[in-house]
């Protein structure tokens, strides 16, 4: 039970990091294009 919650937490954290890094990449591309 605990291990299942832990794996879900890890998956959510990885997804959050992935989305954040993707957003930062998009912002960097916009800055390079328009800055």
Contact map, one row per residue, 1 for C-alpha under 8 A:
11111000000000000000000000000000000
11111100000000000000000000000000000
11111110000000000000000000000000000
11111111000000000000000000000000000
11111111100000000000000000000000000
01111111110000000000000000000000000
00111111111000000000000000000000000
00011111111100000000000000000000000
00001111111110000000000000000000000
00000111111111000000000000000000000
00000011111111100000000000000000000
00000001111111110000000000000000000
00000000111111111000000000000000000
00000000011111111100000000000000000
00000000001111111110000000000000000
00000000000111111111000000000000000
00000000000011111111100000000000000
00000000000001111111110000000000000
00000000000000111111111000000000000
00000000000000011111111100000000000
00000000000000001111111110000000000
00000000000000000111111111000000000
00000000000000000011111111100000000
00000000000000000001111111110000000
00000000000000000000111111111000000
00000000000000000000011111111100000
00000000000000000000001111111110000
00000000000000000000000111111111000
00000000000000000000000011111111100
00000000000000000000000001111111111
00000000000000000000000000111111111
00000000000000000000000000011111111
00000000000000000000000000001111111
00000000000000000000000000000111111
00000000000000000000000000000111111
